[in-house]
Amino acid sequence: MGLVDYETSAGVATVQLNDPPFNGYTFEMMKDLDAAILEARFDPDVQVIVITGHGDRFFCAGANVNMLKEADPTFKYYFCLHANETLLRLEHTPKLVIAAINGHCVGGGLEVALACDIRVARKGSGKIGLPEVSLGVLPGTGGTQRLARLLGPAKALQFMIEGTTVSVDEGVERGLVHELWECASNADFMAKTMEYARRFTRPGKASLAVGAIKRAVVSGVEMGLEQGLALERELQAQLFVSADAKEGLAAYVDKRKAVFSGK
């Protein structure tokens, strides 16, 4: 994967956007990201996916502006369509996805991060925002939809029409970032991210249940309440017959720590 580095370790797949200095994405990078998502999805040993950027200045600066400037309207349309499909694939993969924001995360970079389940950031690492309006366009890789679902329509609308960018530190206050860590270096930040990611891997955590919770939330929020409850019941029924549920209930009764197998 030429523009995306991929490696796995102890249940965690690390996906690194690698096109310095800005890690801006092109169609070629999105194809590589798509391939990495599928690789992680099909690997039974991968329980958590971490997405980050190469270096310590940029998580991702969004779509490569020079590419967009030169492309014709038909290419731009299909480029956006493929990017939408790629991030939907990421969002609907029933494994926890963590965005490790190690630098500026703006425009399409934030849109990638919004398609992740949890966003963690290194304190003081850069800016975060959707400033596309300053280019005469809108956030076209899911930003208008995911930000509105995250913050609510009114706050999201104001954020986008003002083209606001804020520090990642302020991103916590605005609800864009879940965890903010003060780290001496990017290496320390990634080590802490991996430590955090492994909190959601077996044998200490029931990864099947984590995946089912994600599915219930991601799909259920788009449904009516009755349909969402039906989905929740079906997922719960699947979990009740799993080895993990049997182990979890037995461990509770026996007053011991559960050892989950992911089965």
ChimeraX commands (.cxc) that place a marker at each C-alpha (Angstrom):
marker #1 position 0.00,0.00,0.00 radius 0.5
marker #1 position 2.08,2.85,-1.34 radius 0.5
marker #1 position 0.49,5.84,0.45 radius 0.5
marker #1 position -0.80,4.01,3.51 radius 0.5
marker #1 position 1.41,2.05,5.91 radius 0.5
marker #1 position -0.24,-0.96,7.50 radius 0.5
marker #1 position 0.93,-3.17,10.33 radius 0.5
marker #1 position -0.60,-5.31,13.07 radius 0.5
marker #1 position 0.49,-6.04,16.61 radius 0.5
marker #1 position -1.29,-7.79,19.48 radius 0.5
marker #1 position -4.81,-7.36,18.13 radius 0.5
marker #1 position -4.38,-3.79,16.84 radius 0.5
marker #1 position -3.99,-2.76,13.19 radius 0.5
marker #1 position -2.22,0.57,12.68 radius 0.5
marker #1 position -3.09,2.43,9.48 radius 0.5
marker #1 position -0.79,5.39,8.77 radius 0.5
marker #1 position -1.55,7.98,6.08 radius 0.5
marker #1 position 1.85,8.60,4.53 radius 0.5
marker #1 position 2.22,11.38,1.96 radius 0.5
marker #1 position 4.42,14.04,3.59 radius 0.5
marker #1 position 4.48,16.81,4.40 radius 0.5
marker #1 position 0.68,17.22,4.64 radius 0.5
marker #1 position -0.64,13.64,4.28 radius 0.5
marker #1 position -3.29,15.06,1.97 radius 0.5
marker #1 position -5.33,12.35,0.31 radius 0.5
marker #1 position -5.68,11.64,-3.37 radius 0.5
marker #1 position -7.70,8.96,-5.13 radius 0.5
marker #1 position -4.60,6.75,-4.92 radius 0.5
marker #1 position -4.37,7.22,-1.14 radius 0.5
marker #1 position -8.09,6.53,-0.72 radius 0.5
marker #1 position -7.69,3.29,-2.67 radius 0.5
marker #1 position -4.85,2.29,-0.35 radius 0.5
marker #1 position -6.91,3.25,2.71 radius 0.5
marker #1 position -9.83,1.21,1.37 radius 0.5
marker #1 position -7.54,-1.80,0.95 radius 0.5
marker #1 position -6.19,-1.39,4.49 radius 0.5
marker #1 position -9.71,-1.24,5.93 radius 0.5
marker #1 position -10.63,-4.46,4.14 radius 0.5
marker #1 position -7.40,-6.11,5.30 radius 0.5
marker #1 position -8.20,-5.24,8.92 radius 0.5
marker #1 position -11.84,-6.22,8.54 radius 0.5
marker #1 position -11.05,-9.73,7.28 radius 0.5
marker #1 position -8.21,-10.41,9.76 radius 0.5
marker #1 position -9.74,-12.33,12.71 radius 0.5
marker #1 position -6.81,-11.33,14.93 radius 0.5
marker #1 position -7.47,-7.60,14.46 radius 0.5
marker #1 position -9.91,-6.27,17.03 radius 0.5
marker #1 position -9.08,-2.54,16.99 radius 0.5
marker #1 position -7.99,-0.26,14.13 radius 0.5
marker #1 position -5.88,2.85,14.78 radius 0.5
marker #1 position -5.62,5.50,12.04 radius 0.5
marker #1 position -2.93,8.17,12.24 radius 0.5
marker #1 position -0.70,10.35,10.06 radius 0.5
marker #1 position 2.96,10.07,9.16 radius 0.5
marker #1 position 5.28,12.35,11.13 radius 0.5
marker #1 position 4.33,14.71,13.90 radius 0.5
marker #1 position 2.91,17.75,12.07 radius 0.5
marker #1 position -0.15,16.47,10.23 radius 0.5
marker #1 position -2.75,13.80,10.87 radius 0.5
marker #1 position -4.18,14.73,7.48 radius 0.5
marker #1 position -4.73,18.06,5.72 radius 0.5
marker #1 position -7.66,16.71,3.72 radius 0.5
marker #1 position -7.98,16.27,-0.01 radius 0.5
marker #1 position -4.94,17.27,-2.07 radius 0.5
marker #1 position -5.91,20.74,-3.34 radius 0.5
marker #1 position -3.55,20.61,-6.35 radius 0.5
marker #1 position -5.20,17.37,-7.46 radius 0.5
marker #1 position -8.66,18.92,-7.17 radius 0.5
marker #1 position -7.58,22.05,-9.02 radius 0.5
marker #1 position -6.42,20.04,-12.04 radius 0.5
marker #1 position -9.21,17.42,-12.10 radius 0.5
marker #1 position -12.33,17.69,-14.25 radius 0.5
marker #1 position -15.83,17.76,-12.67 radius 0.5
marker #1 position -16.57,14.11,-13.50 radius 0.5
marker #1 position -13.39,12.92,-11.76 radius 0.5
marker #1 position -14.13,15.11,-8.75 radius 0.5
marker #1 position -17.61,13.64,-8.41 radius 0.5
marker #1 position -16.40,10.05,-8.49 radius 0.5
marker #1 position -13.48,10.91,-6.22 radius 0.5
marker #1 position -15.94,12.17,-3.60 radius 0.5
marker #1 position -18.20,9.14,-4.14 radius 0.5
marker #1 position -15.32,6.71,-3.60 radius 0.5
marker #1 position -14.13,8.62,-0.52 radius 0.5
marker #1 position -17.69,8.42,0.89 radius 0.5
marker #1 position -17.78,4.67,0.24 radius 0.5
marker #1 position -14.37,4.15,1.83 radius 0.5
marker #1 position -15.28,5.98,5.03 radius 0.5
marker #1 position -18.65,4.22,5.18 radius 0.5
marker #1 position -16.79,0.92,4.97 radius 0.5
marker #1 position -14.62,2.05,7.87 radius 0.5
marker #1 position -17.63,3.22,9.86 radius 0.5
marker #1 position -19.56,-0.02,9.31 radius 0.5
marker #1 position -16.68,-2.37,10.13 radius 0.5
marker #1 position -17.74,-4.00,13.43 radius 0.5
marker #1 position -14.39,-3.33,15.07 radius 0.5
marker #1 position -13.47,-0.30,17.16 radius 0.5
marker #1 position -11.68,2.43,15.15 radius 0.5
marker #1 position -9.53,5.04,16.91 radius 0.5
marker #1 position -8.23,8.20,15.21 radius 0.5
marker #1 position -4.84,9.10,16.73 radius 0.5
marker #1 position -4.62,12.82,15.92 radius 0.5
marker #1 position -0.91,13.57,16.00 radius 0.5
marker #1 position -0.95,16.94,14.21 radius 0.5
marker #1 position -3.17,19.25,12.17 radius 0.5
marker #1 position -6.48,17.56,11.35 radius 0.5
marker #1 position -8.39,19.85,9.00 radius 0.5
marker #1 position -10.84,19.59,6.13 radius 0.5
marker #1 position -11.02,16.06,4.83 radius 0.5
marker #1 position -8.59,15.01,7.55 radius 0.5
marker #1 position -11.23,15.77,10.16 radius 0.5
marker #1 position -13.78,14.01,7.97 radius 0.5
marker #1 position -11.63,10.85,8.14 radius 0.5
marker #1 position -11.40,11.26,11.92 radius 0.5
marker #1 position -15.17,11.77,12.20 radius 0.5
marker #1 position -15.70,8.37,10.56 radius 0.5
marker #1 position -13.72,6.82,13.43 radius 0.5
marker #1 position -15.39,5.81,16.68 radius 0.5
marker #1 position -12.98,7.43,19.13 radius 0.5
marker #1 position -10.71,10.43,18.55 radius 0.5
marker #1 position -7.62,10.89,20.73 radius 0.5
marker #1 position -5.12,13.72,20.28 radius 0.5
marker #1 position -1.71,14.85,21.43 radius 0.5
marker #1 position -2.01,18.06,23.43 radius 0.5
marker #1 position -0.83,21.11,21.51 radius 0.5
marker #1 position -0.36,19.12,18.29 radius 0.5
marker #1 position -2.24,21.40,15.92 radius 0.5
marker #1 position -5.52,22.68,14.56 radius 0.5
marker #1 position -8.78,20.89,13.91 radius 0.5
marker #1 position -11.67,22.10,11.78 radius 0.5
marker #1 position -13.61,22.15,8.52 radius 0.5
marker #1 position -12.54,25.34,6.67 radius 0.5
marker #1 position -13.75,24.28,3.18 radius 0.5
marker #1 position -16.06,27.30,2.90 radius 0.5
marker #1 position -12.95,29.47,2.45 radius 0.5
marker #1 position -12.27,27.54,-0.79 radius 0.5
marker #1 position -15.82,28.04,-2.01 radius 0.5
marker #1 position -16.85,24.43,-1.39 radius 0.5
marker #1 position -18.41,22.38,1.40 radius 0.5
marker #1 position -16.96,19.51,3.47 radius 0.5
marker #1 position -17.67,16.83,0.87 radius 0.5
marker #1 position -16.36,13.64,2.46 radius 0.5
marker #1 position -19.09,13.27,5.05 radius 0.5
marker #1 position -18.35,16.38,7.10 radius 0.5
marker #1 position -21.75,18.03,6.83 radius 0.5
marker #1 position -23.51,14.83,7.86 radius 0.5
marker #1 position -21.22,13.38,10.53 radius 0.5
marker #1 position -20.51,16.69,12.25 radius 0.5
marker #1 position -24.24,17.49,12.42 radius 0.5
marker #1 position -24.88,14.09,13.98 radius 0.5
marker #1 position -22.05,14.60,16.45 radius 0.5
marker #1 position -22.63,18.19,17.56 radius 0.5
marker #1 position -26.23,18.79,16.50 radius 0.5
marker #1 position -27.27,20.76,13.39 radius 0.5
marker #1 position -27.02,24.28,14.87 radius 0.5
marker #1 position -23.50,24.01,16.28 radius 0.5
marker #1 position -22.25,22.07,13.26 radius 0.5
marker #1 position -23.70,24.62,10.83 radius 0.5
marker #1 position -22.06,27.54,12.63 radius 0.5
marker #1 position -18.74,25.70,12.80 radius 0.5
marker #1 position -18.73,25.03,9.04 radius 0.5
marker #1 position -20.07,28.33,7.68 radius 0.5
marker #1 position -17.54,30.23,9.80 radius 0.5
marker #1 position -14.78,27.93,8.54 radius 0.5
marker #1 position -13.62,27.64,12.11 radius 0.5
marker #1 position -10.38,25.93,13.05 radius 0.5
marker #1 position -9.54,25.45,16.71 radius 0.5
marker #1 position -6.71,23.86,18.64 radius 0.5
marker #1 position -7.07,20.16,19.36 radius 0.5
marker #1 position -7.17,21.22,23.02 radius 0.5
marker #1 position -10.33,23.25,22.33 radius 0.5
marker #1 position -11.58,20.34,20.25 radius 0.5
marker #1 position -12.15,18.47,23.50 radius 0.5
marker #1 position -14.37,21.28,24.82 radius 0.5
marker #1 position -16.36,21.32,21.57 radius 0.5
marker #1 position -16.93,17.56,21.61 radius 0.5
marker #1 position -14.71,16.78,18.63 radius 0.5
marker #1 position -12.01,14.93,20.59 radius 0.5
marker #1 position -12.59,12.31,23.28 radius 0.5
marker #1 position -9.15,12.13,24.91 radius 0.5
marker #1 position -6.28,14.65,25.02 radius 0.5
marker #1 position -2.86,13.51,26.21 radius 0.5
marker #1 position 0.25,15.52,27.01 radius 0.5
marker #1 position 3.19,13.62,25.52 radius 0.5
marker #1 position 6.83,14.58,25.10 radius 0.5
marker #1 position 7.03,13.18,21.57 radius 0.5
marker #1 position 4.93,11.63,18.85 radius 0.5
marker #1 position 6.47,8.26,19.72 radius 0.5
marker #1 position 5.19,8.64,23.28 radius 0.5
marker #1 position 1.76,9.63,21.96 radius 0.5
marker #1 position 1.54,6.56,19.73 radius 0.5
marker #1 position 2.70,4.32,22.58 radius 0.5
marker #1 position -0.08,5.73,24.76 radius 0.5
marker #1 position -2.57,5.30,21.91 radius 0.5
marker #1 position -1.61,1.65,21.54 radius 0.5
marker #1 position -1.92,1.15,25.28 radius 0.5
marker #1 position -5.38,2.71,25.13 radius 0.5
marker #1 position -6.37,0.63,22.07 radius 0.5
marker #1 position -5.43,-2.60,23.82 radius 0.5
marker #1 position -7.93,-1.84,26.56 radius 0.5
marker #1 position -10.52,-2.96,23.99 radius 0.5
marker #1 position -8.85,-6.21,22.90 radius 0.5
marker #1 position -9.22,-9.71,24.24 radius 0.5
marker #1 position -8.67,-11.42,26.59 radius 0.5
marker #1 position -9.45,-8.44,28.85 radius 0.5
marker #1 position -12.34,-7.04,26.79 radius 0.5
marker #1 position -15.12,-8.83,24.91 radius 0.5
marker #1 position -14.32,-7.65,21.38 radius 0.5
marker #1 position -17.50,-9.24,20.00 radius 0.5
marker #1 position -19.58,-7.13,22.35 radius 0.5
marker #1 position -17.60,-3.99,21.45 radius 0.5
marker #1 position -18.29,-4.65,17.76 radius 0.5
marker #1 position -21.98,-5.26,18.41 radius 0.5
marker #1 position -22.29,-2.06,20.46 radius 0.5
marker #1 position -20.71,-0.16,17.58 radius 0.5
marker #1 position -23.12,-1.71,15.08 radius 0.5
marker #1 position -26.11,-0.92,17.28 radius 0.5
marker #1 position -25.08,2.73,17.63 radius 0.5
marker #1 position -23.90,3.42,14.05 radius 0.5
marker #1 position -26.85,1.72,12.35 radius 0.5
marker #1 position -29.46,2.26,15.05 radius 0.5
marker #1 position -29.10,6.03,15.20 radius 0.5
marker #1 position -30.28,6.22,11.58 radius 0.5
marker #1 position -33.44,4.25,12.37 radius 0.5
marker #1 position -36.62,4.97,14.22 radius 0.5
marker #1 position -36.58,3.98,17.89 radius 0.5
marker #1 position -38.63,0.81,17.37 radius 0.5
marker #1 position -36.38,-0.38,14.54 radius 0.5
marker #1 position -33.27,0.50,16.53 radius 0.5
marker #1 position -34.53,-1.53,19.48 radius 0.5
marker #1 position -35.19,-4.47,17.15 radius 0.5
marker #1 position -31.59,-4.30,15.91 radius 0.5
marker #1 position -30.37,-4.12,19.50 radius 0.5
marker #1 position -32.37,-7.25,20.40 radius 0.5
marker #1 position -31.00,-9.21,17.45 radius 0.5
marker #1 position -27.42,-8.30,18.30 radius 0.5
marker #1 position -28.02,-9.16,21.95 radius 0.5
marker #1 position -29.45,-12.54,20.95 radius 0.5
marker #1 position -26.28,-13.28,18.98 radius 0.5
marker #1 position -24.11,-12.30,21.93 radius 0.5
marker #1 position -26.10,-14.40,24.42 radius 0.5
marker #1 position -25.11,-17.60,22.58 radius 0.5
marker #1 position -21.43,-16.62,22.32 radius 0.5
marker #1 position -18.64,-18.16,24.38 radius 0.5
marker #1 position -17.72,-14.65,25.54 radius 0.5
marker #1 position -21.13,-14.07,27.12 radius 0.5
marker #1 position -21.01,-17.43,28.86 radius 0.5
marker #1 position -17.54,-16.63,30.16 radius 0.5
marker #1 position -18.52,-13.13,31.25 radius 0.5
marker #1 position -21.56,-14.33,33.19 radius 0.5
marker #1 position -19.64,-17.22,34.76 radius 0.5
marker #1 position -16.77,-14.93,35.78 radius 0.5
marker #1 position -19.23,-12.53,37.42 radius 0.5
marker #1 position -20.83,-15.33,39.43 radius 0.5
marker #1 position -17.41,-16.79,40.35 radius 0.5
marker #1 position -16.10,-13.32,41.31 radius 0.5
marker #1 position -13.09,-13.60,38.99 radius 0.5
marker #1 position -11.74,-11.69,36.00 radius 0.5
marker #1 position -13.23,-12.83,32.70 radius 0.5
marker #1 position -10.95,-14.16,29.98 radius 0.5
marker #1 position -12.58,-13.48,26.62 radius 0.5
marker #1 position -11.82,-15.41,23.42 radius 0.5
marker #1 position -13.72,-13.37,20.84 radius 0.5
marker #1 position -15.99,-16.33,20.06 radius 0.5
marker link #1:1,2 radius 0.2
marker link #1:2,3 radius 0.2
marker link #1:3,4 radius 0.2
marker link #1:4,5 radius 0.2
marker link #1:5,6 radius 0.2
marker link #1:6,7 radius 0.2
marker link #1:7,8 radius 0.2
marker link #1:8,9 radius 0.2
marker link #1:9,10 radius 0.2
marker link #1:10,11 radius 0.2
marker link #1:11,12 radius 0.2
marker link #1:12,13 radius 0.2
marker link #1:13,14 radius 0.2
marker link #1:14,15 radius 0.2
marker link #1:15,16 radius 0.2
marker link #1:16,17 radius 0.2
marker link #1:17,18 radius 0.2
marker link #1:18,19 radius 0.2
marker link #1:19,20 radius 0.2
marker link #1:20,21 radius 0.2
marker link #1:21,22 radius 0.2
marker link #1:22,23 radius 0.2
marker link #1:23,24 radius 0.2
marker link #1:24,25 radius 0.2
marker link #1:25,26 radius 0.2
marker link #1:26,27 radius 0.2
marker link #1:27,28 radius 0.2
marker link #1:28,29 radius 0.2
marker link #1:29,30 radius 0.2
marker link #1:30,31 radius 0.2
marker link #1:31,32 radius 0.2
marker link #1:32,33 radius 0.2
marker link #1:33,34 radius 0.2
marker link #1:34,35 radius 0.2
marker link #1:35,36 radius 0.2
marker link #1:36,37 radius 0.2
marker link #1:37,38 radius 0.2
marker link #1:38,39 radius 0.2
marker link #1:39,40 radius 0.2
marker link #1:40,41 radius 0.2
marker link #1:41,42 radius 0.2
marker link #1:42,43 radius 0.2
marker link #1:43,44 radius 0.2
marker link #1:44,45 radius 0.2
marker link #1:45,46 radius 0.2
marker link #1:46,47 radius 0.2
marker link #1:47,48 radius 0.2
marker link #1:48,49 radius 0.2
marker link #1:49,50 radius 0.2
marker link #1:50,51 radius 0.2
marker link #1:51,52 radius 0.2
marker link #1:52,53 radius 0.2
marker link #1:53,54 radius 0.2
marker link #1:54,55 radius 0.2
marker link #1:55,56 radius 0.2
marker link #1:56,57 radius 0.2
marker link #1:57,58 radius 0.2
marker link #1:58,59 radius 0.2
marker link #1:59,60 radius 0.2
marker link #1:60,61 radius 0.2
marker link #1:61,62 radius 0.2
marker link #1:62,63 radius 0.2
marker link #1:63,64 radius 0.2
marker link #1:64,65 radius 0.2
marker link #1:65,66 radius 0.2
marker link #1:66,67 radius 0.2
marker link #1:67,68 radius 0.2
marker link #1:68,69 radius 0.2
marker link #1:69,70 radius 0.2
marker link #1:70,71 radius 0.2
marker link #1:71,72 radius 0.2
marker link #1:72,73 radius 0.2
marker link #1:73,74 radius 0.2
marker link #1:74,75 radius 0.2
marker link #1:75,76 radius 0.2
marker link #1:76,77 radius 0.2
marker link #1:77,78 radius 0.2
marker link #1:78,79 radius 0.2
marker link #1:79,80 radius 0.2
marker link #1:80,81 radius 0.2
marker link #1:81,82 radius 0.2
marker link #1:82,83 radius 0.2
marker link #1:83,84 radius 0.2
marker link #1:84,85 radius 0.2
marker link #1:85,86 radius 0.2
marker link #1:86,87 radius 0.2
marker link #1:87,88 radius 0.2
marker link #1:88,89 radius 0.2
marker link #1:89,90 radius 0.2
marker link #1:90,91 radius 0.2
marker link #1:91,92 radius 0.2
marker link #1:92,93 radius 0.2
marker link #1:93,94 radius 0.2
marker link #1:94,95 radius 0.2
marker link #1:95,96 radius 0.2
marker link #1:96,97 radius 0.2
marker link #1:97,98 radius 0.2
marker link #1:98,99 radius 0.2
marker link #1:99,100 radius 0.2
marker link #1:100,101 radius 0.2
marker link #1:101,102 radius 0.2
marker link #1:102,103 radius 0.2
marker link #1:103,104 radius 0.2
marker link #1:104,105 radius 0.2
marker link #1:105,106 radius 0.2
marker link #1:106,107 radius 0.2
marker link #1:107,108 radius 0.2
marker link #1:108,109 radius 0.2
marker link #1:109,110 radius 0.2
marker link #1:110,111 radius 0.2
marker link #1:111,112 radius 0.2
marker link #1:112,113 radius 0.2
marker link #1:113,114 radius 0.2
marker link #1:114,115 radius 0.2
marker link #1:115,116 radius 0.2
marker link #1:116,117 radius 0.2
marker link #1:117,118 radius 0.2
marker link #1:118,119 radius 0.2
marker link #1:119,120 radius 0.2
marker link #1:120,121 radius 0.2
marker link #1:121,122 radius 0.2
marker link #1:122,123 radius 0.2
marker link #1:123,124 radius 0.2
marker link #1:124,125 radius 0.2
marker link #1:125,126 radius 0.2
marker link #1:126,127 radius 0.2
marker link #1:127,128 radius 0.2
marker link #1:128,129 radius 0.2
marker link #1:129,130 radius 0.2
marker link #1:130,131 radius 0.2
marker link #1:131,132 radius 0.2
marker link #1:132,133 radius 0.2
marker link #1:133,134 radius 0.2
marker link #1:134,135 radius 0.2
marker link #1:135,136 radius 0.2
marker link #1:136,137 radius 0.2
marker link #1:137,138 radius 0.2
marker link #1:138,139 radius 0.2
marker link #1:139,140 radius 0.2
marker link #1:140,141 radius 0.2
marker link #1:141,142 radius 0.2
marker link #1:142,143 radius 0.2
marker link #1:143,144 radius 0.2
marker link #1:144,145 radius 0.2
marker link #1:145,146 radius 0.2
marker link #1:146,147 radius 0.2
marker link #1:147,148 radius 0.2
marker link #1:148,149 radius 0.2
marker link #1:149,150 radius 0.2
marker link #1:150,151 radius 0.2
marker link #1:151,152 radius 0.2
marker link #1:152,153 radius 0.2
marker link #1:153,154 radius 0.2
marker link #1:154,155 radius 0.2
marker link #1:155,156 radius 0.2
marker link #1:156,157 radius 0.2
marker link #1:157,158 radius 0.2
marker link #1:158,159 radius 0.2
marker link #1:159,160 radius 0.2
marker link #1:160,161 radius 0.2
marker link #1:161,162 radius 0.2
marker link #1:162,163 radius 0.2
marker link #1:163,164 radius 0.2
marker link #1:164,165 radius 0.2
marker link #1:165,166 radius 0.2
marker link #1:166,167 radius 0.2
marker link #1:167,168 radius 0.2
marker link #1:168,169 radius 0.2
marker link #1:169,170 radius 0.2
marker link #1:170,171 radius 0.2
marker link #1:171,172 radius 0.2
marker link #1:172,173 radius 0.2
marker link #1:173,174 radius 0.2
marker link #1:174,175 radius 0.2
marker link #1:175,176 radius 0.2
marker link #1:176,177 radius 0.2
marker link #1:177,178 radius 0.2
marker link #1:178,179 radius 0.2
marker link #1:179,180 radius 0.2
marker link #1:180,181 radius 0.2
marker link #1:181,182 radius 0.2
marker link #1:182,183 radius 0.2
marker link #1:183,184 radius 0.2
marker link #1:184,185 radius 0.2
marker link #1:185,186 radius 0.2
marker link #1:186,187 radius 0.2
marker link #1:187,188 radius 0.2
marker link #1:188,189 radius 0.2
marker link #1:189,190 radius 0.2
marker link #1:190,191 radius 0.2
marker link #1:191,192 radius 0.2
marker link #1:192,193 radius 0.2
marker link #1:193,194 radius 0.2
marker link #1:194,195 radius 0.2
marker link #1:195,196 radius 0.2
marker link #1:196,197 radius 0.2
marker link #1:197,198 radius 0.2
marker link #1:198,199 radius 0.2
marker link #1:199,200 radius 0.2
marker link #1:200,201 radius 0.2
marker link #1:201,202 radius 0.2
marker link #1:202,203 radius 0.2
marker link #1:203,204 radius 0.2
marker link #1:204,205 radius 0.2
marker link #1:205,206 radius 0.2
marker link #1:206,207 radius 0.2
marker link #1:207,208 radius 0.2
marker link #1:208,209 radius 0.2
marker link #1:209,210 radius 0.2
marker link #1:210,211 radius 0.2
marker link #1:211,212 radius 0.2
marker link #1:212,213 radius 0.2
marker link #1:213,214 radius 0.2
marker link #1:214,215 radius 0.2
marker link #1:215,216 radius 0.2
marker link #1:216,217 radius 0.2
marker link #1:217,218 radius 0.2
marker link #1:218,219 radius 0.2
marker link #1:219,220 radius 0.2
marker link #1:220,221 radius 0.2
marker link #1:221,222 radius 0.2
marker link #1:222,223 radius 0.2
marker link #1:223,224 radius 0.2
marker link #1:224,225 radius 0.2
marker link #1:225,226 radius 0.2
marker link #1:226,227 radius 0.2
marker link #1:227,228 radius 0.2
marker link #1:228,229 radius 0.2
marker link #1:229,230 radius 0.2
marker link #1:230,231 radius 0.2
marker link #1:231,232 radius 0.2
marker link #1:232,233 radius 0.2
marker link #1:233,234 radius 0.2
marker link #1:234,235 radius 0.2
marker link #1:235,236 radius 0.2
marker link #1:236,237 radius 0.2
marker link #1:237,238 radius 0.2
marker link #1:238,239 radius 0.2
marker link #1:239,240 radius 0.2
marker link #1:240,241 radius 0.2
marker link #1:241,242 radius 0.2
marker link #1:242,243 radius 0.2
marker link #1:243,244 radius 0.2
marker link #1:244,245 radius 0.2
marker link #1:245,246 radius 0.2
marker link #1:246,247 radius 0.2
marker link #1:247,248 radius 0.2
marker link #1:248,249 radius 0.2
marker link #1:249,250 radius 0.2
marker link #1:250,251 radius 0.2
marker link #1:251,252 radius 0.2
marker link #1:252,253 radius 0.2
marker link #1:253,254 radius 0.2
marker link #1:254,255 radius 0.2
marker link #1:255,256 radius 0.2
marker link #1:256,257 radius 0.2
marker link #1:257,258 radius 0.2
marker link #1:258,259 radius 0.2
marker link #1:259,260 radius 0.2
marker link #1:260,261 radius 0.2
marker link #1:261,262 radius 0.2
marker link #1:262,263 radius 0.2
view
